[in-house]
Amino acid sequence: MAREVRLPQLGQTMEEGTIVNCLVKVGDEVKKGDCVFEIETDKATLEMESPAEGFVKYILVETDQTLPVGAPILVLGDKDEQVPQSFVDSLKAAAPAAAAAEAAPAAPAAEPKPTAKEEGRPAERIKASPRAKKLAEQLGVDLTKVTGTGPAGRITEQDIREAAASKPAKPAAAPVSEPGLKPGAKLPLNRIQKITGERMVQSKHEIPCFYLSVKADVTDLVRLRAKLNRASPSKGRMKVAYNDFIIRAVAMGLEKFPIMTGQLAGDSIRLAEAIGIGLAISVPGGLVAPIVKDVNKKDVRQIARDTKGLVEKARSNKLAPTDLEGGCITVSNLGAFEIESFIPIVVPGQCSILGIGQISETCVPRDGNIMVRKLMSMVLSIDHKVTNGSYAAQFLDYVRKLLEDTATFSLES
């Protein structure tokens, strides 16, 4: 019996999704749990699993089409079942947002159709993951000449790397900041950029911020990290990054100053049920901030494992909706780019965001002498609806002191 598959809500805040890739074609057999589409939501690109089994009779959507949650996107049926066109028409009528997509009939055409080239139309869309397309552009690989080894013949990043490795070497060209970009070019926004822009405008309109800045003396912390990471390979341990120490210190600060986890709810402030801290990660085409969960219950090495896993998932477009929910505060670190300090924008739904600058060697007076110390700039943006300057200042000062005292991080060396 024919049954429609509808776009599910892949996250608590998801209202619509964009079809990035269709992983099946008409006539394919689909099992329950098979990946059938790649869907870009307001937070990440996710693989959508089929909720039922059957054979693909109609595909009701097209790549790059945006449609609301609940819209029909696929029709499944029994192997030899003939699904009437009236059934498809009724689905379109019930969901106007999907009506623009042309359904693909299961029955083959009686006569061969002219090729795209003969009709002067663009060739059929190449199936490739977004990261594979980006990598192909960077490495100069022609996607039309690559054989995909992924689901339904989709081209993967590994396919691109193998194709690039087999190309004859070319003379080195002058470096450019972005391949293929020319002065005056018009670049379409991807969905992550659109959502980020909308949420930042929302933040500026709805969150009355104030800002606090401080410099932490992390000289001892730099030594501790170097010592721990020198010993890590021989002991089979995860190396730790500065962000892992910062996230741990922030979590301890949130425990001591719980209002910093809050959100205004009517005439009260609702505190977070658990401490989750977002980590801003740059990905192709935008920025995401997945959440390290229950940070106050973990040591720095456990946090390091979590952050490494989130970075890998973010950069391979494998973040799940749950990876992006439950944050109290976000840490954004631009120190690797030699940025001294910056004022970050609070993520809607959170109370604050901490911007981290580079660690710089600075001459500091101490006990009548001048000493060279390693200082790190921290700028905290805070929602004034939730807390006041005095409370937030105590929180930031406490985090600073934790980072300056290496006894904070009780790790075996």
Wavefront OBJ file of the C-alpha trace (Angstrom):
o trace
v 0.000 0.000 0.000
v 1.322 3.435 -0.940
v 2.426 5.612 1.954
v 4.026 9.022 2.070
v 7.205 9.932 3.922
v 7.156 13.408 5.432
v 9.928 15.744 6.510
v 10.459 15.051 10.244
v 11.392 17.585 12.883
v 15.096 16.866 13.312
v 15.542 19.289 16.189
v 13.489 21.144 18.778
v 13.793 24.472 16.952
v 13.497 23.127 13.396
v 10.582 24.597 11.430
v 11.804 23.915 7.891
v 14.603 22.144 6.089
v 16.463 22.308 2.791
v 17.058 19.223 0.651
v 20.831 19.024 0.238
v 20.965 15.628 -1.415
v 18.621 12.785 -2.364
v 20.278 9.435 -1.690
v 17.693 7.254 -3.482
v 16.082 7.106 -6.889
v 12.740 5.898 -8.184
v 12.559 2.106 -8.061
v 15.077 1.685 -5.217
v 14.179 -0.588 -2.334
v 14.328 1.204 1.012
v 14.559 -0.437 4.425
v 13.418 1.215 7.627
v 16.360 3.240 8.945
v 18.071 3.659 5.554
v 19.337 7.171 4.849
v 17.199 8.690 2.096
v 17.969 12.438 2.200
v 20.542 14.894 3.493
v 18.619 17.737 5.134
v 20.053 21.110 6.104
v 18.307 22.475 9.185
v 18.730 25.745 11.053
v 21.720 24.252 12.853
v 23.374 21.499 10.832
v 23.217 19.189 7.822
v 21.761 15.846 8.888
v 21.001 12.506 7.292
v 17.297 11.645 7.311
v 16.379 8.015 7.844
v 13.338 6.375 6.298
v 10.598 5.677 8.861
v 9.238 2.799 6.766
v 10.246 0.229 4.162
v 9.147 -0.179 0.577
v 10.082 0.773 -2.958
v 10.474 4.399 -4.053
v 7.515 5.317 -6.254
v 7.716 9.117 -6.333
v 10.249 11.706 -5.200
v 8.271 14.849 -4.407
v 11.121 17.287 -3.825
v 14.190 18.635 -5.574
v 17.689 19.382 -4.363
v 18.028 22.875 -2.813
v 14.270 23.060 -2.166
v 13.235 24.399 1.249
v 10.017 23.098 2.770
v 8.288 23.047 6.156
v 8.356 20.233 8.683
v 5.622 17.735 7.857
v 5.693 18.300 4.098
v 5.535 15.079 2.015
v 8.847 14.359 0.310
v 8.714 10.728 -0.806
v 6.159 8.045 -1.705
v 6.862 4.384 -0.926
v 4.883 1.388 -2.101
v 5.043 -2.337 -2.726
v 7.364 -3.597 -5.460
v 4.783 -4.027 -8.243
v 2.280 -1.492 -6.946
v 1.053 1.167 -9.357
v 0.531 4.346 -7.365
v -2.128 6.549 -8.995
v -1.211 10.113 -9.899
v -4.272 11.262 -7.974
v -2.610 10.104 -4.758
v 0.412 12.284 -5.481
v -1.811 15.225 -6.483
v -3.645 14.978 -3.173
v -0.349 15.155 -1.288
v 0.658 18.245 -3.228
v -2.675 19.894 -2.582
v -2.318 19.239 1.143
v 1.188 20.710 1.219
v 1.479 23.699 -1.157
v 5.106 24.234 -0.198
v 5.980 20.963 -1.896
v 3.795 21.520 -4.944
v 6.549 23.200 -6.912
v 8.555 19.990 -6.965
v 7.848 17.780 -9.935
v 7.101 14.181 -8.951
v 9.236 11.533 -10.612
v 7.015 8.670 -11.945
v 8.048 5.110 -11.272
v 7.099 3.767 -14.691
v 9.785 4.244 -17.359
v 8.933 6.392 -20.381
v 7.671 4.544 -23.444
v 10.165 6.279 -25.725
v 13.721 7.339 -24.952
v 14.006 11.024 -24.164
v 16.670 13.282 -25.665
v 19.712 13.852 -23.479
v 20.235 17.064 -21.575
v 22.936 18.025 -24.039
v 20.606 17.474 -27.034
v 17.915 19.623 -25.460
v 20.365 22.318 -24.440
v 19.541 21.805 -20.731
v 22.077 21.543 -17.890
v 23.280 18.022 -17.200
v 21.763 15.998 -14.361
v 22.820 17.214 -10.896
v 25.875 15.432 -9.581
v 25.333 13.633 -6.292
v 28.023 14.676 -3.829
v 28.125 15.639 -0.193
v 28.521 19.390 0.497
v 32.015 18.864 1.913
v 32.997 16.773 -1.114
v 31.908 19.600 -3.423
v 33.891 22.122 -1.406
v 36.953 19.863 -1.406
v 36.649 19.290 -5.155
v 36.628 23.041 -5.703
v 39.704 23.505 -3.530
v 41.648 20.664 -5.186
v 40.510 21.447 -8.730
v 38.778 18.098 -9.258
v 36.121 17.783 -11.982
v 33.128 16.131 -10.296
v 31.801 14.842 -13.615
v 34.878 12.627 -13.891
v 34.664 11.146 -10.390
v 32.976 7.824 -9.624
v 31.067 7.966 -6.341
v 31.409 5.144 -3.840
v 28.888 6.464 -1.311
v 25.175 5.552 -0.931
v 23.332 5.668 -4.269
v 26.590 6.520 -6.037
v 27.148 9.692 -4.023
v 30.634 11.197 -4.277
v 32.454 11.310 -0.936
v 35.456 13.285 0.307
v 37.609 10.148 -0.042
v 36.589 9.866 -3.707
v 37.734 13.459 -4.235
v 41.073 12.882 -2.517
v 41.743 9.766 -4.586
v 40.831 11.635 -7.779
v 43.122 14.499 -6.816
v 45.981 12.106 -6.049
v 45.681 10.536 -9.501
v 45.842 13.891 -11.312
v 49.127 14.800 -13.010
v 51.075 17.431 -11.115
v 50.707 21.021 -12.328
v 52.982 24.019 -11.797
v 52.197 25.827 -8.569
v 49.949 28.831 -9.005
v 49.934 32.047 -7.039
v 48.011 31.584 -3.778
v 44.545 33.088 -3.481
v 42.406 33.636 -0.428
v 39.395 31.772 -1.823
v 39.570 29.624 -4.983
v 37.369 30.862 -7.801
v 36.427 34.195 -6.232
v 36.796 37.269 -8.409
v 36.363 40.964 -7.611
v 32.709 41.957 -7.893
v 31.477 38.360 -7.643
v 28.011 37.772 -6.160
v 27.983 34.902 -3.668
v 24.712 33.226 -2.660
v 24.232 32.701 1.059
v 24.039 29.122 2.246
v 21.530 28.119 4.885
v 23.995 28.270 7.773
v 24.919 31.828 6.831
v 21.271 32.835 6.571
v 20.363 31.326 9.932
v 23.438 32.793 11.601
v 22.583 36.231 10.243
v 18.974 35.988 11.406
v 19.952 34.848 14.907
v 22.587 37.559 15.304
v 20.055 40.223 14.295
v 17.618 38.665 16.780
v 20.314 38.836 19.457
v 21.018 42.511 18.804
v 17.293 43.348 18.850
v 16.242 41.302 21.878
v 19.298 41.041 24.143
v 20.453 44.235 25.906
v 24.117 43.425 26.413
v 26.881 44.815 28.546
v 30.504 43.803 28.256
v 33.290 42.981 30.694
v 36.936 42.366 29.864
v 39.878 41.038 31.831
v 43.325 39.579 31.208
v 44.286 36.284 32.803
v 47.902 35.449 33.606
v 48.131 31.955 32.099
v 51.905 31.547 32.339
v 51.584 28.532 34.635
v 48.714 27.111 32.586
v 50.846 27.197 29.428
v 53.545 25.210 31.237
v 51.005 22.718 32.593
v 49.476 22.103 29.166
v 52.895 21.571 27.584
v 53.855 19.136 30.357
v 50.618 17.160 30.058
v 50.792 16.939 26.275
v 54.428 15.807 26.286
v 53.422 12.883 28.474
v 50.137 12.096 26.686
v 51.426 9.970 23.740
v 53.505 7.670 25.953
v 50.575 7.157 28.324
v 47.953 6.816 25.585
v 46.095 9.912 26.707
v 44.197 12.576 24.827
v 46.072 15.823 24.282
v 44.375 18.872 25.739
v 43.802 22.288 24.172
v 43.521 25.653 25.865
v 39.788 25.588 25.127
v 39.436 22.481 27.281
v 40.896 24.282 30.317
v 38.751 27.350 29.608
v 35.563 25.300 29.297
v 36.336 23.500 32.555
v 36.948 26.798 34.387
v 33.752 28.326 32.957
v 31.753 25.279 34.100
v 33.081 25.679 37.631
v 32.168 29.356 37.463
v 28.621 28.527 36.410
v 28.289 26.189 39.384
v 29.318 28.957 41.777
v 27.266 31.666 39.998
v 24.191 29.760 38.730
v 22.244 32.832 37.582
v 24.723 32.929 34.672
v 22.954 29.799 33.362
v 19.534 31.484 33.415
v 17.015 32.759 30.912
v 14.208 35.254 31.462
v 10.832 33.442 31.549
v 7.961 35.852 32.137
v 8.455 37.437 35.534
v 11.131 34.965 36.660
v 14.555 33.648 35.686
v 14.680 29.961 34.785
v 18.007 28.340 35.606
v 19.423 25.604 33.392
v 18.842 22.029 34.500
v 22.338 21.010 33.401
v 25.529 22.834 32.514
v 26.288 22.676 28.807
v 28.871 24.934 27.163
v 28.963 25.714 23.454
v 32.239 25.789 21.526
v 32.297 27.961 18.398
v 33.735 25.953 15.475
v 34.464 27.234 11.990
v 33.133 24.927 9.255
v 32.976 25.280 5.468
v 30.297 27.846 4.730
v 29.751 29.121 8.250
v 30.026 28.693 11.996
v 28.442 26.222 14.412
v 28.567 25.958 18.206
v 27.885 22.398 19.416
v 27.422 21.848 23.132
v 29.754 20.020 25.508
v 27.254 18.423 27.912
v 27.454 18.138 31.724
v 30.830 19.858 31.753
v 30.834 20.367 35.506
v 30.978 16.581 35.956
v 34.061 16.086 33.764
v 37.781 16.710 34.069
v 39.862 18.404 31.399
v 40.794 15.184 29.585
v 37.158 14.104 29.384
v 36.297 17.530 28.018
v 39.154 17.184 25.503
v 37.639 13.923 24.207
v 34.232 15.564 23.896
v 35.484 18.665 22.111
v 37.625 16.635 19.699
v 34.596 14.496 18.838
v 32.391 17.554 18.305
v 34.982 19.233 16.073
v 35.244 16.112 13.917
v 31.462 15.800 13.661
v 31.043 19.486 12.869
v 33.600 19.477 10.074
v 32.140 16.330 8.512
v 28.518 17.591 8.709
v 27.545 14.856 11.169
v 26.268 16.904 14.094
v 22.967 15.668 15.501
v 20.280 18.085 16.750
v 21.042 17.023 20.331
v 24.652 18.189 19.838
v 23.370 21.750 19.440
v 20.908 21.940 22.329
v 21.231 22.682 26.028
v 23.885 25.415 26.094
v 24.159 28.005 28.909
v 27.105 29.930 27.474
v 29.411 29.726 24.451
v 33.195 29.988 24.269
v 34.597 31.558 21.102
v 38.388 31.537 20.744
v 40.133 33.547 18.014
v 43.556 33.419 19.653
v 44.914 31.123 16.944
v 44.433 33.992 14.472
v 46.474 36.376 16.655
v 43.388 38.382 17.601
v 44.131 40.237 20.820
v 40.490 40.657 21.885
v 37.000 40.931 20.426
v 33.405 41.421 21.568
v 31.296 38.324 20.732
v 27.508 38.333 20.222
v 25.348 36.372 22.667
v 23.628 33.331 21.157
v 19.825 33.641 21.592
v 18.690 31.270 24.332
v 21.897 31.710 26.323
v 22.867 34.268 28.976
v 26.382 35.091 27.805
v 29.318 34.352 25.524
v 33.036 34.471 26.302
v 35.467 35.728 23.659
v 39.064 34.532 24.012
v 42.038 36.332 22.464
v 45.620 35.260 21.864
v 48.115 34.543 24.621
v 50.738 37.302 24.485
v 54.014 37.768 26.301
v 53.733 40.992 28.301
v 56.026 42.876 30.666
v 54.340 42.965 34.071
v 55.568 44.790 37.219
v 55.816 42.491 40.240
v 57.472 43.067 43.620
v 59.448 45.982 42.234
v 60.684 44.009 39.238
v 59.575 43.685 35.632
v 58.639 40.152 34.623
v 57.571 38.681 31.288
v 54.251 36.879 31.723
v 51.809 35.238 29.325
v 48.479 37.091 29.383
v 45.226 36.056 27.713
v 42.403 38.505 26.994
v 38.822 37.504 27.854
v 35.729 39.531 26.944
v 32.353 38.484 28.348
v 29.091 39.634 26.689
v 26.100 39.325 29.050
v 22.331 39.600 28.748
v 21.379 42.418 31.153
v 17.831 41.028 31.385
v 19.227 38.041 33.276
v 21.918 39.477 35.507
v 23.728 42.656 36.492
v 27.267 43.922 36.184
v 28.358 43.115 39.731
v 27.250 39.470 39.572
v 28.722 38.914 36.097
v 31.972 40.595 37.127
v 32.330 38.216 40.074
v 31.730 35.285 37.723
v 34.373 36.446 35.227
v 36.881 37.222 37.995
v 36.338 33.739 39.442
v 36.960 32.116 36.036
v 40.120 34.202 35.658
v 41.438 33.067 39.040
v 40.722 29.420 38.202
v 42.759 29.696 35.002
v 45.632 31.354 36.841
v 45.801 28.614 39.498
v 46.880 25.308 37.941
v 45.717 23.470 41.069
v 42.244 23.988 39.577
v 42.961 21.192 37.096
v 43.666 18.102 39.157
v 45.241 15.958 36.468
v 48.001 13.385 36.746
v 51.034 14.536 34.867
l 1 2 3 4 5 6 7 8 9 10 11 12 13 14 15 16 17 18 19 20 21 22 23 24 25 26 27 28 29 30 31 32 33 34 35 36 37 38 39 40 41 42 43 44 45 46 47 48 49 50 51 52 53 54 55 56 57 58 59 60 61 62 63 64 65 66 67 68 69 70 71 72 73 74 75 76 77 78 79 80 81 82 83 84 85 86 87 88 89 90 91 92 93 94 95 96 97 98 99 100 101 102 103 104 105 106 107 108 109 110 111 112 113 114 115 116 117 118 119 120 121 122 123 124 125 126 127 128 129 130 131 132 133 134 135 136 137 138 139 140 141 142 143 144 145 146 147 148 149 150 151 152 153 154 155 156 157 158 159 160 161 162 163 164 165 166 167 168 169 170 171 172 173 174 175 176 177 178 179 180 181 182 183 184 185 186 187 188 189 190 191 192 193 194 195 196 197 198 199 200 201 202 203 204 205 206 207 208 209 210 211 212 213 214 215 216 217 218 219 220 221 222 223 224 225 226 227 228 229 230 231 232 233 234 235 236 237 238 239 240 241 242 243 244 245 246 247 248 249 250 251 252 253 254 255 256 257 258 259 260 261 262 263 264 265 266 267 268 269 270 271 272 273 274 275 276 277 278 279 280 281 282 283 284 285 286 287 288 289 290 291 292 293 294 295 296 297 298 299 300 301 302 303 304 305 306 307 308 309 310 311 312 313 314 315 316 317 318 319 320 321 322 323 324 325 326 327 328 329 330 331 332 333 334 335 336 337 338 339 340 341 342 343 344 345 346 347 348 349 350 351 352 353 354 355 356 357 358 359 360 361 362 363 364 365 366 367 368 369 370 371 372 373 374 375 376 377 378 379 380 381 382 383 384 385 386 387 388 389 390 391 392 393 394 395 396 397 398 399 400 401 402 403 404 405 406 407 408 409 410 411 412 413
